[in-house]
Amino acid sequence: MIDINCDLGEGKTQLDCEKDVQLMPFISRCNIACGGHAGNQLTMKLTVKNAIKHNLLIGAHPGYPDPDNFGRASMDISFEALKVSLLDQINQLNKIANSAYIELGHIKFHGALYNDIENDPALAENIAGLILKHFPTLSVICLAGGLLMEKCVEKNISIMQEAFIDRRYLSNKKLSPRTMNGSVIECQELAIKQALYLAHQLPVEAIDKRLILIKADTLCLHGDNQNSLDIARNLHLKLKKSGLKIQ
């Protein structure tokens, strides 16, 4: 069995959500944008509805409240202000999920916030504390072997260690910055190769050509990757042939 997660609900319209639906047969769970970096009431409601139809596990995908930069730029924001935003984002999605008689199962932070947490021990500690206090029943999808993982384990918060299908790594097992050439894997063949290696717990090639071993509980495919549907569809077939089922 292999778990594949995808960031969805990051558009603005019903048409955007219809595009997301095409990915749903090929993933296990979705991380739904909840109004910070992207998403709105319409996209949250439609994504929850569509995810239920496809028997997907549902989680929140909060990020910096910075839609102009799609949450992919660090923000100079106090933790108190960030906390207010994150609670609002997650609670909005939780309310929508509950109205559809389903519960959220996990949280995965987005973009620059995801990366900043991994490079700032104080932020990681505060984020873990926020989860423990306000969302103790939710699992946290976090970078495999990373700082947030350590902080959550210390607080007995349930985690899922994550690796990426369509992103290159540094040799220290952190994600290579998107500003680096080749950081995002858009080539279908390369993305599928990396996914298969990760799924079978084989070493993958970092951006500097070194081999690194990453043990993960879930693999992420970005919904905004221009080739995400082709990658998802063909990865599904390749995994099936190799004896692994997406679930």
Rosetta silent file (secondary structure, phi, psi, omega in degrees, C-alpha in Angstrom):
SEQUENCE: MIDINCDLGEGKTQLDCEKDVQLMPFISRCNIACGGHAGNQLTMKLTVKNAIKHNLLIGAHPGYPDPDNFGRASMDISFEALKVSLLDQINQLNKIANSAYIELGHIKFHGALYNDIENDPALAENIAGLILKHFPTLSVICLAGGLLMEKCVEKNISIMQEAFIDRRYLSNKKLSPRTMNGSVIECQELAIKQALYLAHQLPVEAIDKRLILIKADTLCLHGDNQNSLDIARNLHLKLKKSGLKIQ
SCORE:     score description
SCORE:     0.000 S_00000001
   1 L     0.000  144.037  175.900    0.000    0.000    0.000 S_00000001
   2 E  -137.463  140.674  179.512    1.146    3.545   -0.688 S_00000001
   3 L  -102.891  129.313  177.254   -0.417    6.839    0.396 S_00000001
   4 E  -123.778  126.250  178.530   -0.391    9.754   -2.048 S_00000001
   5 E  -112.269  154.843 -177.345   -1.487   13.241   -1.047 S_00000001
   6 E  -143.818  137.001  177.212   -2.225   16.227   -3.245 S_00000001
   7 E   -81.267  117.949 -175.857   -2.754   19.928   -2.531 S_00000001
   8 E  -129.045  174.885  179.762   -6.156   20.846   -3.980 S_00000001
   9 L    70.526   27.087 -175.751   -8.729   23.624   -3.856 S_00000001
  10 L   -97.964   11.192  175.507   -6.114   26.219   -4.712 S_00000001
  11 L   -97.532 -157.456 -177.027   -8.133   27.891   -7.453 S_00000001
  12 L  -127.101  -19.524 -168.831  -11.011   30.357   -7.326 S_00000001
  13 L  -125.395  171.675  175.393  -13.836   28.940   -9.416 S_00000001
  14 H   -62.100  -36.956  178.594  -15.979   25.879  -10.015 S_00000001
  15 H   -61.787  -40.474  176.581  -13.966   25.226  -13.172 S_00000001
  16 H   -59.795  -41.544 -179.842  -10.777   25.092  -11.115 S_00000001
  17 H   -67.486  -34.253  177.811  -12.409   22.513   -8.851 S_00000001
  18 H   -65.440  -33.878  175.532  -13.501   20.449  -11.844 S_00000001
  19 H   -65.969  -40.249  178.167   -9.874   20.249  -12.926 S_00000001
  20 H   -60.368  -37.067 -177.241   -8.953   19.005   -9.444 S_00000001
  21 H   -56.562  -33.059 -178.295  -11.552   16.242   -9.714 S_00000001
  22 L   -62.537  -26.624  179.640   -9.554   14.634  -12.501 S_00000001
  23 L   -80.981  -23.166 -167.868   -6.721   13.932  -10.045 S_00000001
  24 H   -61.497  -33.066  178.661   -8.899   12.392   -7.360 S_00000001
  25 H   -67.104  -11.944 -172.172   -9.072    8.791   -8.667 S_00000001
  26 H  -112.124    9.983 -178.942   -5.289    8.568   -8.430 S_00000001
  27 L  -129.666  170.058 -178.874   -4.626    9.824   -4.878 S_00000001
  28 L   -99.769  -37.039 -173.977   -5.350    8.790   -1.299 S_00000001
  29 E  -149.587  157.399  176.900   -5.956   12.110    0.415 S_00000001
  30 E  -125.979  145.608  175.986   -6.206   15.800   -0.359 S_00000001
  31 E  -106.210  112.876 -168.696   -4.923   18.845    1.467 S_00000001
  32 E   -97.821  121.853  176.236   -7.500   21.571    0.912 S_00000001
  33 E   -59.182  136.174 -171.167   -6.465   25.224    0.720 S_00000001
  34 L  -126.916   40.377  168.024   -8.507   27.130    3.266 S_00000001
  35 L    96.711   -0.610  178.490   -8.350   30.800    2.400 S_00000001
  36 L   -86.813  -77.372  177.687   -4.830   31.808    3.368 S_00000001
  37 L   -80.524  -25.010 -177.090   -2.609   31.441    0.322 S_00000001
  38 L  -166.822  171.246  177.219   -5.519   30.318   -1.855 S_00000001
  39 L    91.017  154.813  177.602   -9.041   28.965   -1.746 S_00000001
  40 L  -150.635 -176.994 -177.272  -12.399   30.424   -0.758 S_00000001
  41 H   -58.701  -40.827 -179.941  -15.758   29.264    0.555 S_00000001
  42 H   -63.743  -50.226 -176.423  -16.821   27.994   -2.863 S_00000001
  43 H   -67.728  -34.408  177.380  -13.655   26.008   -3.560 S_00000001
  44 H   -64.811  -46.617 -178.990  -13.579   24.568   -0.051 S_00000001
  45 H   -62.833  -45.045 -178.395  -17.193   23.375   -0.277 S_00000001
  46 H   -68.599  -38.551 -179.247  -16.773   21.895   -3.748 S_00000001
  47 H   -68.345  -39.911  175.500  -13.455   20.219   -2.948 S_00000001
  48 H   -61.606  -47.546 -179.855  -14.872   18.633    0.203 S_00000001
  49 H   -58.690  -46.321 -178.558  -17.927   17.443   -1.743 S_00000001
  50 H   -69.584  -36.175  178.605  -15.823   15.987   -4.553 S_00000001
  51 H   -64.814  -39.425  177.594  -13.344   14.380   -2.174 S_00000001
  52 H   -61.902  -42.743  179.017  -16.167   12.602   -0.359 S_00000001
  53 H   -59.724  -30.980 -177.448  -17.445   11.237   -3.685 S_00000001
  54 L  -100.108   12.411  176.689  -13.986    9.791   -4.360 S_00000001
  55 L    56.656   38.796  178.781  -13.561    8.378   -0.834 S_00000001
  56 L   -91.341  148.292  168.837  -10.531   10.551   -0.146 S_00000001
  57 E   -74.803  144.529 -171.211   -9.185   11.437    3.264 S_00000001
  58 E  -121.023  134.635  176.513   -9.464   15.170    3.833 S_00000001
  59 E  -140.192  168.431  179.794   -7.093   17.571    5.549 S_00000001
  60 E   -90.867  144.579 -179.816   -6.435   21.287    5.912 S_00000001
  61 E  -127.166   71.496 -179.473   -3.733   23.058    3.909 S_00000001
  62 L   -81.018  156.083  178.050   -3.165   26.401    5.643 S_00000001
  63 L  -150.533 -173.419  174.268   -0.390   28.789    4.724 S_00000001
  64 L   -58.239  141.040  178.901    0.754   32.342    5.105 S_00000001
  65 L   -76.312   73.238 -171.477   -2.153   34.763    4.491 S_00000001
  66 L  -145.731   68.339 -176.918   -0.514   36.004    1.311 S_00000001
  67 H   -63.067  -25.672 -179.455   -2.540   35.153   -1.796 S_00000001
  68 H   -61.497  -32.757  179.228   -0.574   37.627   -3.921 S_00000001
  69 H  -107.075   12.518 -179.157    2.482   35.372   -3.598 S_00000001
  70 L    54.195   29.026  178.064    0.471   32.133   -3.380 S_00000001
  71 L    66.372   17.162 -176.781    1.981   31.629    0.084 S_00000001
  72 L  -106.441   16.060  173.038    5.373   30.885   -1.438 S_00000001
  73 L  -124.699  137.380  177.752    7.186   33.891    0.039 S_00000001
  74 L   -61.585  147.881 -179.575    8.200   34.162    3.687 S_00000001
  75 L  -116.240  141.713  172.128    6.234   36.751    5.653 S_00000001
  76 L   -86.389   88.817 -173.721    7.386   39.168    8.321 S_00000001
  77 L  -139.612  139.054  177.837    4.534   38.339   10.675 S_00000001
  78 L   -68.458  156.451  179.386    4.361   37.818   14.430 S_00000001
  79 H   -65.779  -33.834  179.382    3.462   34.360   15.627 S_00000001
  80 H   -61.977  -42.759  178.232    0.354   35.729   17.330 S_00000001
  81 H   -67.765  -39.775  177.629   -0.899   37.181   14.045 S_00000001
  82 H   -63.583  -41.769  179.923    0.028   33.985   12.212 S_00000001
  83 H   -59.263  -45.475  179.051   -1.755   31.927   14.856 S_00000001
  84 H   -58.401  -43.757 -179.568   -4.978   33.928   14.412 S_00000001
  85 H   -66.278  -45.319 -178.068   -4.829   33.365   10.662 S_00000001
  86 H   -63.712  -42.438  178.379   -4.053   29.645   10.893 S_00000001
  87 H   -62.286  -41.986  179.174   -6.847   29.012   13.382 S_00000001
  88 H   -63.553  -44.230 -179.471   -9.281   30.901   11.163 S_00000001
  89 H   -61.224  -51.309 -176.014   -8.202   28.976    8.059 S_00000001
  90 H   -66.758  -40.733 -179.195   -8.414   25.537    9.641 S_00000001
  91 H   -67.332  -34.008  175.702  -11.650   26.262   11.479 S_00000001
  92 H   -59.916  -48.744 -179.344  -13.301   27.511    8.274 S_00000001
  93 H   -67.138  -38.517 -179.746  -12.541   24.244    6.510 S_00000001
  94 H   -61.529  -40.278  178.857  -13.456   22.214    9.575 S_00000001
  95 H   -63.630  -42.438  178.780  -16.881   23.877    9.694 S_00000001
  96 H   -65.298  -42.773  178.744  -17.473   23.077    6.018 S_00000001
  97 H   -62.528  -44.453 -179.455  -16.349   19.477    6.498 S_00000001
  98 H   -63.521  -34.679  178.642  -18.590   19.035    9.526 S_00000001
  99 H   -68.464  -19.369  176.166  -21.567   20.393    7.591 S_00000001
 100 L   -98.770   12.301  177.163  -20.902   17.591    5.092 S_00000001
 101 L    61.574   41.158  175.555  -20.794   15.065    7.968 S_00000001
 102 L  -139.683  152.993 -179.239  -17.095   14.358    7.650 S_00000001
 103 L  -109.634  147.021  172.011  -14.130   15.131    9.873 S_00000001
 104 L   -67.171  146.747 -179.874  -10.735   16.477    8.959 S_00000001
 105 L  -112.722  -20.223 -175.096   -7.968   13.938    9.417 S_00000001
 106 E  -156.715  168.456  173.264   -4.778   15.906    9.025 S_00000001
 107 E  -126.557  137.536  170.631   -3.019   19.236    8.612 S_00000001
 108 L  -136.953  122.637 -178.570   -0.301   20.023    6.102 S_00000001
 109 L   -77.410  156.693 -170.749    1.224   23.472    5.973 S_00000001
 110 L  -108.117  144.169  161.868    1.798   25.168    2.642 S_00000001
 111 H    54.279 -126.781 -176.372    4.685   26.619    0.741 S_00000001
 112 H   -63.017  -33.697  178.043    6.974   29.075    2.469 S_00000001
 113 H   -64.837  -43.509  176.696    5.420   28.342    5.859 S_00000001
 114 H   -54.686  -46.115 -177.797    6.163   24.616    5.423 S_00000001
 115 H   -74.518  -39.415  179.943    9.792   25.466    4.660 S_00000001
 116 H   -62.668  -37.813  177.392   10.168   28.198    7.288 S_00000001
 117 H   -58.258  -37.537 -177.569    9.000   25.776    9.975 S_00000001
 118 H   -74.595  -14.205 -177.426   11.829   23.434    8.978 S_00000001
 119 H  -114.261    4.402 -176.100   14.439   26.179    9.356 S_00000001
 120 L  -136.130   99.029 -177.400   13.213   27.895   12.531 S_00000001
 121 H   -56.422  -38.244 -179.478   13.174   25.816   15.750 S_00000001
 122 H   -66.550  -41.557  177.957   11.103   28.416   17.617 S_00000001
 123 H   -65.258  -42.619  178.469    8.484   28.501   14.871 S_00000001
 124 H   -60.673  -42.106  178.465    8.392   24.706   14.723 S_00000001
 125 H   -62.941  -44.715 -179.446    7.917   24.562   18.502 S_00000001
 126 H   -66.261  -39.940  179.129    5.113   27.122   18.398 S_00000001
 127 H   -64.933  -44.051  178.054    3.360   25.397   15.508 S_00000001
 128 H   -61.943  -39.743  177.760    3.508   22.031   17.272 S_00000001
 129 H   -64.294  -39.380  177.413    2.129   23.668   20.407 S_00000001
 130 H   -61.605  -44.312 -179.884   -0.721   25.216   18.439 S_00000001
 131 H   -64.100  -45.706 -178.879   -1.651   21.844   16.975 S_00000001
 132 H   -60.023  -40.233 -176.853   -1.496   20.107   20.343 S_00000001
 133 H   -75.960  -43.007 -169.840   -3.730   22.721   21.961 S_00000001
 134 H  -103.990  -25.950 -176.637   -6.305   23.292   19.233 S_00000001
 135 L  -137.350   55.519 -172.770   -6.250   20.211   16.975 S_00000001
 136 L   -66.797  -18.239 -178.513   -4.934   17.307   19.066 S_00000001
 137 L   -89.178   -8.126 -176.763   -6.851   14.659   17.107 S_00000001
 138 L   -91.024  142.764  172.166   -5.380   15.623   13.726 S_00000001
 139 E   -81.104  157.266  178.131   -2.268   14.089   12.206 S_00000001
 140 E  -115.475  122.137  171.950    0.418   16.360   10.814 S_00000001
 141 E   -85.044  120.365 -173.613    1.922   15.728    7.396 S_00000001
 142 E  -141.502  161.796 -178.155    5.482   16.970    7.687 S_00000001
 143 E   -56.851  127.525 -179.157    8.851   16.746    5.973 S_00000001
 144 L   -56.777  126.311  178.390   10.356   13.302    6.524 S_00000001
 145 L    73.238   12.038 -172.852   13.073   13.515    9.157 S_00000001
 146 L   -92.347 -175.944 -174.687   12.465   17.229    9.607 S_00000001
 147 H   -69.439  -43.550  179.085   12.177   19.672   12.466 S_00000001
 148 H   -64.104  -36.614  175.847    8.383   19.733   12.721 S_00000001
 149 H   -56.871  -47.271 -179.236    8.396   15.955   12.821 S_00000001
 150 H   -61.244  -45.249 -178.415   10.748   16.060   15.817 S_00000001
 151 H   -65.469  -38.057  178.826    8.646   18.650   17.657 S_00000001
 152 H   -68.929  -41.113  178.227    5.438   16.703   17.044 S_00000001
 153 H   -60.891  -41.453  178.556    6.983   13.430   18.205 S_00000001
 154 H   -58.942  -32.169 -176.846    8.118   15.159   21.407 S_00000001
 155 L  -100.354   10.423  179.980    4.500   16.189   22.055 S_00000001
 156 L    58.523   34.996  174.499    3.016   12.817   21.035 S_00000001
 157 L   -88.625  133.427  179.385    1.240   14.366   18.051 S_00000001
 158 L   -63.744  135.820 -178.393    0.404   11.888   15.301 S_00000001
 159 E  -129.814  159.236  165.616    2.515   12.433   12.191 S_00000001
 160 E  -128.796  120.182  179.538    2.888   11.274    8.618 S_00000001
 161 E   -79.349  134.247 -170.465    6.363   11.735    7.191 S_00000001
 162 E  -115.564  142.181  169.014    6.206   13.131    3.674 S_00000001
 163 E  -126.890  162.587 -170.890    8.367   12.926    0.575 S_00000001
 164 E  -114.311  132.507  179.003    7.799   14.689   -2.731 S_00000001
 165 L   -74.500  -38.821 -168.946    7.187   13.201   -6.146 S_00000001
 166 L  -117.942   26.706  175.415    7.776   16.394   -8.106 S_00000001
 167 E  -132.169  142.618  174.455   10.422   18.276   -6.114 S_00000001
 168 L   -84.227  152.733  179.869   14.195   17.892   -5.980 S_00000001
 169 E  -107.832  154.607  164.389   15.988   17.589   -2.663 S_00000001
 170 L   -79.955  166.275 -178.000   19.169   19.038   -1.270 S_00000001
 171 L   -69.603  -14.142  175.717   21.674   16.486   -0.012 S_00000001
 172 L   -88.268    8.751  176.556   20.579   17.291    3.592 S_00000001
 173 L    75.328   10.960  170.185   17.102   15.954    2.662 S_00000001
 174 L   -90.413  159.699  179.483   15.453   19.366    2.722 S_00000001
 175 E   -68.610  138.427  174.168   13.595   20.598   -0.329 S_00000001
 176 L   -69.973  139.543 -179.598   15.656   22.539   -2.818 S_00000001
 177 L   -58.402  145.306  179.787   14.400   26.144   -3.067 S_00000001
 178 L   -63.278  -17.519  178.091   12.055   26.810   -5.947 S_00000001
 179 L   -74.890  -14.097  178.927   14.504   29.489   -7.083 S_00000001
 180 L   -80.465  136.869  177.695   17.026   26.767   -7.969 S_00000001
 181 L   -61.129  127.830  179.879   17.034   25.554  -11.544 S_00000001
 182 L    86.433    5.133 -177.735   15.454   22.098  -11.712 S_00000001
 183 L   -64.412  -38.028  177.872   13.879   22.307   -8.261 S_00000001
 184 E   -97.838  126.851  179.700   10.418   21.444   -9.601 S_00000001
 185 L   -91.177  106.843  178.987   10.194   18.189  -11.544 S_00000001
 186 L  -102.427  -15.111  177.009    7.782   18.732  -14.418 S_00000001
 187 L   -71.052  122.013 -176.463    9.084   15.897  -16.587 S_00000001
 188 H   -57.470  -45.650 -176.690    6.619   13.040  -16.235 S_00000001
 189 H   -62.811  -42.367 -178.907    9.251   10.309  -16.550 S_00000001
 190 H   -68.751  -39.837  179.333   11.533   11.834  -13.898 S_00000001
 191 H   -64.599  -43.777  179.814    8.676   12.432  -11.460 S_00000001
 192 H   -65.927  -40.097  177.499    7.403    8.869  -11.827 S_00000001
 193 H   -59.795  -47.034  179.760   10.921    7.491  -11.417 S_00000001
 194 H   -63.137  -41.513  179.664   11.410    9.442   -8.196 S_00000001
 195 H   -61.401  -43.703 -179.676    7.993    8.358   -6.916 S_00000001
 196 H   -65.182  -40.758  177.936    8.708    4.687   -7.573 S_00000001
 197 H   -63.898  -43.749  178.740   12.085    4.895   -5.851 S_00000001
 198 H   -64.258  -42.772 -178.310   10.524    6.616   -2.831 S_00000001
 199 H   -62.497  -34.403 -179.693    7.648    4.135   -2.709 S_00000001
 200 L   -96.233   12.300  178.024   10.081    1.216   -2.678 S_00000001
 201 L    53.812   47.780  174.672   12.376    2.990   -0.171 S_00000001
 202 L  -107.777  152.419 -179.741   15.265    3.227   -2.607 S_00000001
 203 L   -61.315  143.080  175.411   17.754    6.133   -2.695 S_00000001
 204 E  -114.544  160.787 -177.094   16.844    9.090   -4.906 S_00000001
 205 E   -88.066  122.251  175.449   19.158   11.569   -6.566 S_00000001
 206 L   -72.860  173.020 -175.752   19.445   14.975   -4.887 S_00000001
 207 L   -65.749  -22.232  177.344   19.828   18.107   -6.975 S_00000001
 208 L   -94.733   13.161  175.945   23.629   17.902   -6.569 S_00000001
 209 L    80.607   -3.402  175.962   23.541   14.289   -7.870 S_00000001
 210 L   -72.750  152.621  178.010   24.222   12.723   -4.461 S_00000001
 211 E   -93.195  133.633  178.822   22.050    9.772   -3.463 S_00000001
 212 E  -131.038  147.555  178.985   19.828   10.181   -0.403 S_00000001
 213 L  -108.615  123.011 -179.254   17.439    7.761    1.295 S_00000001
 214 L  -122.776  120.082  178.020   14.106    9.163    2.459 S_00000001
 215 L   -99.790  119.043 -172.741   11.640    6.997    4.338 S_00000001
 216 L  -130.364  153.984  176.502    8.145    8.385    4.042 S_00000001
 217 L   -94.066  -22.450 -178.372    4.574    7.490    4.970 S_00000001
 218 E  -147.383  146.973  178.862    3.003    9.569    2.209 S_00000001
 219 E  -112.613  136.632 -177.782    4.105   10.977   -1.143 S_00000001
 220 E  -104.339  133.573  168.167    3.039   14.420   -2.351 S_00000001
 221 E  -117.934  125.055 -178.835    2.161   15.443   -5.883 S_00000001
 222 E   -74.624  128.653 -179.277    1.470   19.154   -6.302 S_00000001
 223 L   -66.080  -22.598 -178.794   -1.884   19.831   -7.892 S_00000001
 224 L   -92.456    3.481  172.144   -0.517   22.952   -9.607 S_00000001
 225 L   -63.831  131.590 -173.946    2.244   21.050  -11.399 S_00000001
 226 L   -62.746  -19.180  179.498    1.479   21.574  -15.093 S_00000001
 227 L  -113.300   21.449 -172.263    1.798   17.825  -15.715 S_00000001
 228 H   -58.998  -40.760 -177.023    0.143   16.639  -12.502 S_00000001
 229 H   -67.139  -44.815  178.308   -2.672   14.704  -14.178 S_00000001
 230 H   -63.429  -40.984  178.303   -0.381   12.792  -16.536 S_00000001
 231 H   -62.241  -48.049 -177.078    2.013   12.068  -13.680 S_00000001
 232 H   -62.652  -46.020 -177.431   -0.796   10.871  -11.405 S_00000001
 233 H   -63.500  -47.243 -176.898   -2.470    8.701  -14.020 S_00000001
 234 H   -76.637  -30.355  174.200    0.703    6.981  -15.201 S_00000001
 235 H   -63.990  -39.970  177.543    2.149    6.660  -11.707 S_00000001
 236 H   -55.697  -44.902  179.880   -1.022    4.813  -10.720 S_00000001
 237 H   -67.248  -43.092 -178.918   -0.394    2.292  -13.497 S_00000001
 238 H   -65.100  -41.442  178.754    3.314    1.923  -12.698 S_00000001
 239 H   -63.896  -41.675  179.654    2.657    1.394   -8.988 S_00000001
 240 H   -61.394  -42.729  179.137    0.032   -1.220   -9.773 S_00000001
 241 H   -65.228  -30.537 -178.875    2.467   -3.080  -12.022 S_00000001
 242 L   -87.086    1.330  175.977    5.105   -2.993   -9.285 S_00000001
 243 L    94.322    9.340  179.237    2.705   -4.507   -6.753 S_00000001
 244 L  -109.622  137.124  179.362    1.779   -1.363   -4.824 S_00000001
 245 L  -111.081  134.828  176.186   -1.779   -0.102   -4.439 S_00000001
 246 E   -76.494  123.608 -179.885   -2.650    3.519   -3.734 S_00000001
 247 L  -156.717    0.000    0.000   -4.764    3.663   -0.607 S_00000001
